[in-house]
Amino acid sequence: MPQKIYLLIFTIAQLINVSCRQESNNSYGAGTKPIFSSSEYRQSLQGRFIREDTSYIIKPSAVENFDTLKYFYSTREYKPVFIKNFEDTSFMDSVLVIFSKAEEHGLQPALYNFELIKDEYRKSLSGGESGYKHLANTELLISDAMIKYAAHLRFGAVDPGKIFTDSYFLPVPDSSKREILKPLYIENALDYLKESAPKSPQYKKLQAALVRFNELNKLEWERIPSTERKYKTGDKSPVFTKIAERLEALGYLNKGTIVTDKFDTALVAPVKLFQRCNGLIDDGTIGKPTIEKLNTTPAEYIEKIKLSMERLRWSTYPDSSRYILVNIPDFYLHLIENGQEKFNIKVCTGRKKPANFEERMKVYLKNHNWRSRPDDWETPQICGQVTHLVLNPTWTVPPSIIKEEIYREVVKDSAYLMKKNFKVFKNGKEVNVATVNLKKFSPNKIPYSFVQDPGAGNALGKIKFMFKNKFGIYLHDTPTRGPFSNSVRAVSHGCMRVEKPFQLAEYLLKGHSKWNIDYIKIETGFAVADNTKIAEFKQIRNELRRGSSYGKTTEVKLEQNIPVFVDYYTAWVDDNGIVNFRSDVYGKDKILSNHLFIQD
């Protein structure tokens, strides 16, 4: 009997041992969990970086920072950072929630392989050799996504210098100084991701606007019939009820306002506000441009908001100091002080490129014929410090304008140079204007330079505001006032014409120890009401101009420089909390959209 009992116990023990071995080699069984081997997992993670190993379905090309991560994991002997075992669901849940909310920042979860990470982790739960490989994929994909997500929120998902190579020259963070691996070694990586977004008030306002317009995107958005008419107060048309519905949906008209088929006064103020916030002339009449803007879909609004959020991630402006912001699509100069707008002034910016610019440029690069070269007068995105004003400026005509415009005008009218008060120079010496005959030369090989004297008709008007930049661009007055009455003011050769230059000059000279706005006006030939100021200026004029005057021209050095940023935003929220939208005058939204969004 004892021997039989011994044999029975031995048999049971053997069965238990076999069962345990089977459990350790299989994936999840009924009511069991796979035994996790840290060493096998690390071997799989190491193998994941061997490019020749085709057993890993996720290719290196799907991981943007593959080589960087290969080095990083090798330095820690392929010990995982985020996913430690098959049961590490709490971290997975938290990080996937963060990536799923990328849309709150105008970014697509697909940029971070959101669905792929979920799928790989799900497959890893089968355990075994295949499970380790899928877990290694999950670890690698998450590390890559963490790096990208943090970088995108801090610096932008797109490098503007790479897609706008000839027009974007605003400062961006030095890529060599970006701590791209920080999310992998910081103590609380999830908090780091959450805190990576810009903190500027404008960014947060755009986030709120994005939520609102995403709700609008769920509504029916019936197109309002366009018209060649210009509706005015008192006109009757069924279209007014549709317009009222659209204005109400967009928040310009109070809900419950009774609107009939008559254009009454209840509709005028909301129409004017809508026009103002969409860059139209706010005359309160309803014509084709207004209806076209009213037909902008929520999806189009959403895209503009997302693009502006991306631009804000590229660079930010100081919130506690003075600066000038020229927003090209807005055609306004904004003076910002302590984060608040002090005033704004209309500006004219550079003309947009012709529609066939790219095709013509290709032809020019082949034949190098000046007639093939397309105009490019678009104002670039630049910044600098306004250091001084130039009163009664001369205008030295840039070679491009000589070739494109001066040549044509002189050939058409031989007296053009004299009428416009130009001096002509050859090899630095002035020549008689009457002897200049440009018909003898090719527009590409004109041996003269042209300088327009100060005075009536000077292209720069009475005053210009100088800031150093590689393009020689500046802000200036202009004798051509007509374009300021237009809603689209892309009419210049790249410099920015200022409608009210003396308002800007007065602000910049506030507290100046020598110059004030009255002196500026007297020096530039404008009347001032206070005769004592005229008498004062006569006494000190020579001293004020000493060392800074060149004939009629005078330089006024600022005692405190002011930063100026020339930027490009087609959506923003103003100080009244109203979302503003502008047309994509230079087509930059389209270019950025193609790089920022993964196309379906």
C-alpha positions in Angstrom: 0.0 0.0 0.0 2.6 2.6 0.8 4.3 1.9 -2.6 1.0 2.4 -4.4 0.4 5.7 -2.6 3.9 6.8 -3.5 3.3 6.1 -7.2 0.0 8.0 -7.2 1.6 11.1 -5.6 4.4 10.9 -8.1 2.0 10.7 -11.1 0.0 13.7 -9.8 3.1 15.8 -9.4 4.3 15.0 -12.9 0.9 16.0 -14.3 1.0 19.3 -12.4 4.6 20.0 -13.7 3.6 19.3 -17.3 0.6 21.6 -16.9 2.7 24.4 -15.5 5.2 24.1 -18.4 2.4 24.2 -21.0 0.9 27.3 -19.2 4.3 29.1 -19.4 4.6 28.5 -23.1 1.1 29.3 -24.2 -0.8 32.6 -24.5 -3.8 33.4 -22.3 -5.7 30.3 -21.3 -9.1 30.0 -19.7 -8.8 32.0 -16.5 -5.0 32.2 -16.8 -2.4 34.8 -17.7 0.8 34.4 -19.7 4.0 34.3 -17.7 5.9 37.5 -18.6 9.6 37.2 -19.4 11.5 40.6 -19.2 14.5 39.1 -20.9 12.4 37.8 -23.9 10.7 41.2 -24.1 14.0 43.1 -24.2 15.3 40.7 -26.9 12.3 41.4 -28.9 12.8 45.2 -28.5 16.4 44.8 -29.6 15.4 42.8 -32.5 12.8 45.4 -33.4 15.7 47.7 -34.4 17.2 45.3 -36.9 16.0 46.6 -40.2 16.5 43.2 -42.0 14.1 41.4 -39.6 10.9 41.2 -41.7 9.0 39.4 -39.0 8.2 42.9 -37.5 5.3 44.0 -39.7 5.6 47.7 -38.6 8.4 49.0 -40.8 11.0 51.6 -39.7 9.5 54.1 -42.1 6.4 54.2 -39.9 8.5 55.5 -37.0 9.7 59.0 -37.7 12.5 59.0 -35.1 13.6 55.4 -35.7 17.3 56.0 -35.7 17.2 58.3 -32.7 15.2 55.7 -30.8 17.6 52.9 -31.8 20.5 54.8 -30.2 18.4 55.7 -27.2 17.3 52.2 -26.4 20.7 50.7 -27.0 22.2 53.0 -24.3 19.7 51.5 -21.8 20.3 47.9 -23.0 16.8 47.8 -24.6 15.0 48.2 -21.3 11.5 49.5 -22.1 10.4 53.0 -20.9 6.6 53.0 -21.1 5.1 49.5 -21.6 6.7 47.2 -19.0 4.5 44.1 -19.4 1.3 42.7 -21.0 -0.8 44.2 -18.2 0.4 47.8 -18.3 -3.1 49.0 -19.2 -3.2 52.1 -17.0 -0.5 53.9 -18.9 -1.9 52.8 -22.2 -5.3 54.1 -21.3 -3.9 57.5 -20.2 -1.6 58.1 -23.2 -4.2 57.0 -25.7 -6.7 59.5 -24.2 -4.1 62.3 -24.7 -3.5 61.3 -28.4 -7.2 61.0 -29.0 -7.6 64.6 -27.9 -5.0 65.9 -30.4 -7.9 67.4 -32.3 -8.3 69.9 -29.5 -5.1 71.4 -30.8 -6.1 71.1 -34.5 -3.9 68.0 -34.9 -4.9 64.6 -36.2 -4.5 61.5 -33.9 -3.3 59.7 -37.0 -0.1 61.7 -36.9 0.8 59.7 -33.8 -0.2 56.3 -35.1 -3.2 56.3 -32.7 -5.1 53.4 -34.2 -1.9 51.4 -34.9 -0.8 51.7 -31.3 -4.1 50.4 -30.1 -4.0 47.5 -32.6 -0.4 46.5 -31.7 -1.1 46.5 -28.0 -4.3 44.4 -28.5 -2.3 41.9 -30.5 0.4 41.8 -27.8 -2.1 40.4 -25.3 -1.9 37.0 -26.9 1.5 36.5 -25.2 4.2 34.2 -26.5 6.9 35.1 -29.0 4.4 37.0 -31.2 3.1 38.9 -28.2 6.6 40.2 -27.3 7.1 41.4 -30.9 3.8 43.3 -30.8 4.6 44.7 -27.4 8.0 45.9 -28.8 6.1 47.6 -31.6 3.8 49.2 -29.1 6.7 50.5 -27.0 8.5 51.9 -30.1 5.4 53.5 -31.6 4.5 55.1 -28.3 8.0 56.5 -27.8 7.9 58.0 -31.3 4.4 59.4 -30.7 5.5 61.0 -27.4 8.4 62.7 -29.1 6.3 64.0 -32.0 3.4 65.1 -29.9 5.5 67.1 -27.5 7.5 68.7 -30.3 4.4 69.5 -32.3 2.7 71.3 -29.5 5.8 73.2 -28.5 7.2 74.0 -31.9 4.6 73.2 -34.5 4.0 70.1 -36.6 5.4 71.7 -39.8 8.7 73.6 -40.2 7.7 76.9 -41.9 11.2 77.5 -43.2 11.0 74.3 -45.2 7.7 75.0 -46.9 8.0 78.8 -47.3 11.7 78.9 -48.1 11.6 82.3 -49.8 9.1 84.1 -47.6 9.2 83.0 -43.9 11.9 84.7 -41.9 10.4 84.9 -38.4 12.4 83.4 -35.6 11.7 79.8 -34.7 13.2 77.8 -31.9 16.7 76.4 -32.8 16.1 72.7 -33.6 19.5 71.8 -32.3 18.4 73.0 -28.8 15.2 71.1 -28.8 15.2 68.4 -26.1 13.3 65.9 -28.3 14.0 63.0 -26.0 12.8 64.7 -22.9 9.4 62.9 -22.9 11.4 59.6 -22.6 13.3 60.4 -19.5 11.2 63.0 -17.6 9.7 61.7 -14.4 6.0 62.3 -15.4 5.9 62.1 -19.2 2.1 62.3 -19.3 2.0 65.6 -17.4 4.8 66.9 -19.7 2.6 66.2 -22.8 -0.4 67.9 -21.3 1.7 71.0 -20.4 3.4 71.2 -23.8 0.7 73.3 -25.5 1.2 77.1 -26.0 -0.1 79.1 -23.0 -0.9 82.3 -25.0 -4.4 83.7 -24.5 -4.9 83.8 -28.3 -4.2 80.1 -28.6 -6.7 79.2 -25.8 -9.3 81.4 -27.5 -8.8 79.6 -30.8 -9.2 76.3 -29.0 -12.6 77.4 -27.7 -13.5 78.7 -31.1 -12.6 75.2 -32.6 -15.0 73.5 -30.2 -17.8 75.9 -31.2 -17.2 75.5 -34.9 -17.0 71.7 -34.6 -20.6 71.9 -33.2 -21.6 74.0 -36.2 -20.2 71.4 -38.5 -22.9 69.0 -37.3 -25.6 71.3 -38.7 -27.2 71.5 -42.1 -25.4 74.3 -44.0 -27.7 75.1 -46.9 -26.1 77.3 -49.5 -27.6 80.8 -49.7 -28.4 81.8 -53.3 -25.9 84.3 -54.7 -26.9 87.5 -56.5 -25.5 90.3 -58.6 -27.8 92.7 -56.7 -26.8 94.8 -53.8 -29.5 94.6 -51.2 -30.1 97.7 -49.1 -32.4 98.5 -46.1 -36.0 98.3 -47.2 -35.5 95.8 -50.0 -37.6 92.6 -50.0 -36.5 89.1 -50.8 -37.0 85.6 -49.3 -33.2 85.4 -49.0 -33.2 87.6 -45.9 -34.7 84.8 -43.7 -31.9 82.5 -44.8 -29.3 85.2 -44.2 -30.8 85.7 -40.7 -30.6 82.0 -39.9 -26.9 81.9 -41.0 -26.1 85.0 -38.9 -27.8 83.5 -35.9 -25.9 80.2 -36.3 -22.6 82.1 -36.4 -23.5 84.2 -33.4 -23.9 87.6 -35.0 -27.7 87.8 -34.6 -29.5 87.2 -31.3 -31.6 84.0 -31.2 -35.3 84.6 -31.5 -34.9 87.9 -33.5 -37.9 88.1 -35.9 -36.7 88.6 -39.4 -39.1 88.8 -42.4 -38.5 88.9 -46.1 -37.8 92.7 -45.7 -34.3 93.9 -45.1 -35.1 95.9 -41.9 -32.9 97.7 -39.4 -32.7 94.6 -37.1 -30.5 92.9 -39.7 -28.2 95.9 -40.5 -26.0 95.8 -37.3 -25.4 92.0 -37.5 -24.5 92.3 -41.2 -22.0 95.1 -40.5 -20.4 93.1 -37.7 -20.2 90.0 -39.9 -18.6 92.0 -42.7 -16.1 93.6 -40.3 -15.1 90.2 -38.9 -14.6 88.7 -42.3 -12.5 91.5 -43.9 -15.3 93.1 -46.0 -16.3 96.7 -46.2 -18.8 97.1 -43.4 -21.4 99.2 -45.2 -24.4 97.1 -44.1 -25.5 96.3 -47.7 -25.7 92.7 -48.8 -24.1 91.9 -52.1 -22.3 89.0 -53.7 -19.1 89.3 -51.6 -21.1 89.2 -48.3 -23.2 86.2 -49.5 -20.1 84.3 -50.6 -18.6 84.8 -47.1 -21.9 83.7 -45.5 -21.6 80.5 -47.6 -18.3 79.6 -46.0 -18.8 76.2 -44.5 -18.0 75.3 -40.9 -15.4 72.9 -42.2 -13.6 75.8 -44.0 -13.8 77.9 -40.8 -12.4 74.9 -38.8 -9.4 74.6 -41.2 -8.5 78.2 -40.8 -8.7 78.0 -37.0 -6.4 74.9 -37.0 -3.9 76.6 -39.4 -3.7 79.7 -37.1 -3.1 77.4 -34.1 -0.2 75.8 -36.0 1.2 79.3 -36.8 1.0 80.3 -33.1 3.0 77.2 -32.2 5.8 78.4 -34.5 6.5 81.6 -32.6 4.9 83.8 -30.0 5.0 87.5 -29.4 5.8 89.1 -26.0 2.7 89.7 -23.9 4.2 92.3 -21.6 5.9 94.7 -23.9 5.1 96.9 -26.9 5.3 95.6 -30.4 3.8 96.2 -33.9 2.1 93.4 -35.6 1.3 93.6 -39.3 -1.1 90.8 -40.3 -0.9 90.5 -44.1 -4.3 88.9 -44.8 -5.9 91.5 -42.5 -4.2 94.5 -44.1 -3.9 96.1 -40.7 -1.1 97.2 -38.5 -1.9 96.5 -34.8 0.0 98.3 -32.0 0.1 95.9 -29.0 1.0 97.1 -25.5 0.9 94.8 -22.4 -1.0 92.2 -24.4 -3.8 94.6 -25.4 -4.3 96.4 -28.7 -3.8 100.2 -28.4 -5.0 101.0 -31.9 -4.9 99.6 -35.5 -4.2 101.3 -38.8 -4.9 100.2 -42.3 -2.0 99.1 -44.4 -1.4 98.1 -48.0 0.9 95.0 -48.6 2.6 93.5 -51.6 0.7 92.2 -54.6 0.1 88.5 -54.8 1.9 86.4 -57.3 0.2 85.8 -60.6 -1.9 82.6 -60.9 0.6 81.1 -63.3 3.7 82.0 -61.3 5.1 78.5 -60.9 4.8 77.7 -64.7 6.3 81.1 -65.7 9.2 80.6 -63.2 10.0 77.2 -64.7 10.1 78.8 -68.2 12.4 81.6 -66.9 14.8 79.2 -65.2 15.2 77.5 -68.6 15.6 80.5 -70.9 16.7 83.3 -68.5 14.7 85.8 -70.6 13.6 88.7 -68.4 10.3 88.8 -70.2 9.5 85.4 -68.8 10.2 86.2 -65.2 7.0 86.6 -63.2 6.5 89.4 -60.7 6.9 88.5 -57.0 6.0 91.4 -54.8 4.5 89.4 -52.0 5.4 90.9 -48.5 7.4 88.2 -46.7 7.0 87.2 -43.0 9.8 89.0 -41.3 10.6 90.9 -38.1 12.9 93.5 -36.8 13.2 96.6 -34.6 11.9 100.0 -35.7 15.0 102.1 -35.0 14.3 105.5 -36.7 12.0 107.5 -38.8 12.9 109.2 -42.1 11.1 112.5 -42.8 10.8 113.7 -46.4 12.5 110.6 -47.7 14.0 110.1 -51.1 13.1 106.9 -52.9 15.9 104.9 -54.5 14.1 102.7 -57.0 15.0 99.0 -56.6 16.3 97.3 -59.8 13.3 95.0 -60.0 10.9 98.1 -60.2 13.2 99.8 -62.7 12.9 96.7 -64.9 9.2 96.1 -64.4 7.8 99.6 -64.2 10.1 102.6 -64.7 11.3 101.3 -68.0 7.8 100.9 -69.3 6.7 104.3 -68.1 9.7 106.1 -69.6 9.4 104.4 -72.9 5.7 105.4 -73.0 6.3 109.0 -71.9 9.8 110.5 -72.3 8.9 113.3 -69.7 7.9 110.7 -67.0 11.2 111.1 -65.0 11.0 114.9 -64.9 7.3 114.9 -64.0 7.9 112.5 -61.1 10.9 114.4 -59.8 13.5 111.7 -60.5 17.2 112.2 -60.5 19.2 109.8 -62.7 22.7 108.5 -61.8 25.3 106.6 -63.8 28.3 105.1 -62.1 27.5 107.3 -59.0 27.4 110.6 -61.0 24.2 112.5 -61.8 23.3 112.8 -65.4 20.8 115.2 -67.1 17.3 113.6 -67.0 16.6 115.1 -70.5 19.4 113.0 -72.0 18.2 109.6 -70.7 16.8 107.4 -73.5 15.9 104.0 -72.1 14.8 102.7 -75.5 18.4 102.0 -76.3 18.7 99.4 -73.5 17.2 96.1 -72.5 15.1 96.4 -69.3 17.5 93.8 -67.9 20.6 95.9 -68.6 19.8 99.5 -67.7 23.0 101.3 -66.6 21.2 104.0 -64.5 19.9 104.3 -61.0 16.9 106.4 -60.2 16.3 108.5 -57.1 13.0 110.3 -56.5 13.3 113.6 -54.7 11.2 114.4 -51.6 8.0 116.3 -52.0 4.6 115.9 -53.7 4.2 112.6 -55.5 7.1 110.9 -53.8 6.2 107.2 -53.6 7.1 107.0 -49.9 5.1 110.1 -48.9 6.3 112.2 -46.0 7.6 109.6 -43.6 9.0 106.1 -43.4 9.6 103.7 -40.5 12.9 101.8 -40.7 13.7 98.3 -39.4 16.6 96.2 -40.6 15.8 93.1 -42.7 17.3 91.3 -45.6 14.6 92.5 -48.1 15.0 96.3 -47.4 11.3 96.4 -46.5 9.8 99.1 -44.4 6.6 100.9 -43.4 5.9 104.2 -45.1 3.4 106.9 -45.9 2.0 107.1 -49.5 0.4 109.8 -51.7 -1.7 107.0 -53.3 -4.8 107.0 -51.0 -7.3 105.2 -53.1 -6.5 101.6 -52.1 -7.1 102.2 -48.4 -10.8 102.3 -49.2 -10.6 98.7 -50.6 -11.1 95.6 -48.5 -8.2 93.8 -50.2 -5.1 96.0 -50.2 -2.4 93.8 -51.7 -1.2 96.5 -54.1 2.4 97.4 -53.2 5.9 96.2 -54.3 6.4 94.5 -50.9 6.8 97.4 -48.5 3.8 98.3 -46.3 2.0 101.6 -46.9 0.5 103.0 -43.7 -2.8 105.0 -43.9 -2.2 107.1 -40.8 1.6 107.4 -40.5 1.4 110.3 -38.1 -0.7 108.4 -35.6 2.0 105.7 -35.6 4.8 108.3 -35.4 3.1 110.1 -32.4 3.0 106.8 -30.5 6.6 106.0 -31.2 7.8 109.4 -30.2 5.9 109.4 -26.9 8.4 110.6 -24.2 11.1 111.4 -26.8 13.5 113.9 -25.3 13.8 116.0 -28.5 11.2 115.3 -31.1 7.4 115.3 -30.9 4.5 115.0 -33.3 4.2 118.7 -33.9 7.8 119.0 -34.9 7.4 116.1 -37.2 4.4 117.7 -38.9 6.1 121.1 -39.3 9.2 119.4 -40.7 7.2 117.5 -43.3 5.2 120.6 -44.3 1.9 120.1 -42.4 0.1 122.8 -40.5 -0.2 122.7 -36.7 -2.7 124.6 -34.7 -0.3 125.7 -31.9 1.8 128.7 -33.1 4.1 128.4 -30.1 5.2 125.0 -31.4 6.1 126.6 -34.7 8.2 129.3 -33.0 9.9 126.6 -30.8 10.8 124.5 -33.7 12.3 127.3 -35.7 14.6 128.0 -32.9 15.9 124.4 -32.4 15.4 123.0 -35.9 19.1 123.3 -36.9 20.2 121.6 -33.7 17.6 118.8 -34.2 18.8 118.1 -37.7 22.5 118.3 -36.9 24.2 115.1 -38.1 21.0 113.6 -39.2 19.8 115.7 -42.2 20.5 115.1 -45.9 19.1 118.1 -47.7 15.4 118.0 -47.2 15.6 114.6 -45.7 15.9 114.1 -41.9 16.4 111.0 -39.7 14.8 110.8 -36.3 16.3 108.2 -34.1 14.0 106.5 -31.6 15.2 106.5 -28.1 13.4 103.2 -27.5 13.3 100.7 -30.4 10.1 98.8 -30.9 9.8 95.2 -32.3 7.8 94.7 -35.5 6.4 91.4 -36.7 5.0 90.9 -40.2 3.0 87.7 -40.0 0.2 85.8 -41.7 -3.1 84.8 -39.9 -6.4 84.1 -41.5 -8.2 83.4 -38.3 -8.0 84.9 -34.8 -10.2 86.0 -31.9 -10.3 89.7 -31.2 -10.4 91.5 -27.8 -14.2 91.3 -27.9 -14.1 87.6 -28.1 -15.3 87.5 -31.8 -13.6 85.1 -34.2 -12.3 86.9 -37.3 -11.6 85.3 -40.6 -9.7 86.6 -43.7 -9.2 85.4 -47.2 -6.0 83.5 -48.0 -4.6 86.3 -50.1 -1.2 84.7 -50.9 -2.4 81.1 -51.0 -0.3 80.2 -47.9 -3.2 78.4 -46.1 -3.5 75.9 -49.0 0.3 75.2 -48.9 0.3 74.7 -45.1 -2.9 72.6 -45.2 -1.2 70.2 -47.6 1.7 69.7 -45.2 -0.2 69.7 -41.9 -3.1 67.4 -42.5 -3.0 63.8 -43.5 -5.2 63.6 -46.6 -7.9 60.9 -46.8 
